[in-house]
Amino acid sequence: MARPTEFDRTKALEAAMKLFWARGFIATSLPDLLEVMGIARSSFYASFHTKRELFTECLELFGDRTLGMINEDAKSLHPSALPHAFFESTVLNVSKRKAKQGCMMVNTVLELADTDPELNQLATQKLSSIEQAFATAFSLAQKNGELDTTHSSNELASLVMTINLGLRVLSRQNKSRKELESIIENSLSLLGLAA
């Protein structure tokens, strides 16, 4: 008979995700993970098996939360306001520490593109899901005549994600909130997506 889990798996996963988000996959050691998760090595192996499997689960969690946030906003906001709400939630209205950490999915692509194709692909898929959520919202708005059709919905979504990538880099360069707000407003205005 299997022994019951002696720790809160959800809290441990959350703690691991935050550490991976801050440090990346390679720089995060197993002892550091055990410490922040508050679990013993035996519990770690029984529940998560390997550091890589834990990272995969954390990346899934991060991506799913981000996508869920966009899908929730899509229920109440006009599609043209979605990108601004997304940037407010993920870039502007976060602590300096979180802003400097960037996005776990983007960080993973940058860190592991040449060293771990599978994790790189997972991060890329998660980013693509977010892009598709924007494209779906933009497409509906264009069909309803509520959004300019100069760019296709897929082009708009791709450009929003390109802005997102740039903002993540700028956040790590200690750009001020005012500078980031200006970049967001100007970029979205050019696309006809001003809030």
DASULLIN-V967940 format. One record per residue. N is the residue number from 0. PSI is psi as a letter, one per 20 degrees, with the letter a starting at -180 (* if undefined). OMEGA is omega as a letter, one per 30 degrees, with the letter a starting at -180 (* if undefined). Layout:
[[N & PSI & OMEGA] [N & PSI & OMEGA]]
//
This chain:
[[0 & p & a] [1 & q & l] [2 & q & l] [3 & q & l] [4 & p & a] [5 & k & l] [6 & r & l] [7 & o & a] [8 & h & a] [9 & g & l] [10 & h & l] [11 & g & l] [12 & g & l] [13 & g & l] [14 & g & l] [15 & g & l] [16 & g & a] [17 & h & l] [18 & g & l] [19 & h & a] [20 & g & a] [21 & h & a] [22 & h & a] [23 & r & a] [24 & g & a] [25 & g & a] [26 & i & a] [27 & o & a] [28 & q & l] [29 & g & l] [30 & h & l] [31 & g & l] [32 & g & l] [33 & h & a] [34 & g & a] [35 & h & a] [36 & i & l] [37 & k & a] [38 & r & l] [39 & q & l] [40 & g & a] [41 & h & l] [42 & h & l] [43 & g & a] [44 & h & l] [45 & h & a] [46 & h & a] [47 & i & l] [48 & f & a] [49 & r & l] [50 & h & a] [51 & g & l] [52 & h & l] [53 & g & l] [54 & g & l] [55 & g & a] [56 & h & l] [57 & g & l] [58 & h & l] [59 & g & a] [60 & g & a] [61 & g & a] [62 & g & a] [63 & h & l] [64 & g & a] [65 & g & l] [66 & g & l] [67 & h & l] [68 & g & l] [69 & g & a] [70 & h & l] [71 & g & l] [72 & h & a] [73 & h & l] [74 & h & a] [75 & i & a] [76 & q & l] [77 & q & a] [78 & h & a] [79 & i & l] [80 & i & a] [81 & g & a] [82 & g & a] [83 & g & l] [84 & h & l] [85 & g & a] [86 & h & l] [87 & g & a] [88 & h & a] [89 & i & a] [90 & g & a] [91 & g & a] [92 & l & l] [93 & r & l] [94 & r & l] [95 & h & l] [96 & g & a] [97 & h & l] [98 & g & a] [99 & h & l] [100 & i & a] [101 & b & a] [102 & p & a] [103 & h & a] [104 & g & l] [105 & g & l] [106 & g & a] [107 & g & l] [108 & g & a] [109 & h & a] [110 & h & a] [111 & j & a] [112 & g & a] [113 & i & a] [114 & h & a] [115 & n & a] [116 & h & a] [117 & g & l] [118 & h & l] [119 & g & a] [120 & h & l] [121 & g & l] [122 & g & l] [123 & g & l] [124 & g & l] [125 & g & l] [126 & h & l] [127 & h & l] [128 & h & l] [129 & g & l] [130 & g & a] [131 & h & l] [132 & g & l] [133 & g & a] [134 & g & l] [135 & g & l] [136 & g & a] [137 & g & a] [138 & g & l] [139 & g & l] [140 & h & l] [141 & g & l] [142 & h & l] [143 & j & l] [144 & k & a] [145 & j & a] [146 & p & l] [147 & q & a] [148 & j & l] [149 & g & l] [150 & q & l] [151 & r & l] [152 & h & l] [153 & h & l] [154 & g & l] [155 & g & a] [156 & g & l] [157 & g & l] [158 & h & l] [159 & g & l] [160 & h & l] [161 & g & l] [162 & g & l] [163 & g & l] [164 & g & l] [165 & g & l] [166 & h & l] [167 & h & l] [168 & g & a] [169 & h & l] [170 & h & a] [171 & i & l] [172 & j & l] [173 & k & l] [174 & q & a] [175 & r & l] [176 & g & a] [177 & g & l] [178 & g & a] [179 & g & l] [180 & g & a] [181 & g & l] [182 & g & a] [183 & g & a] [184 & g & a] [185 & g & a] [186 & g & a] [187 & h & l] [188 & g & l] [189 & h & a] [190 & j & a] [191 & k & a] [192 & k & l] [193 & q & a] [194 & * & *]]
//
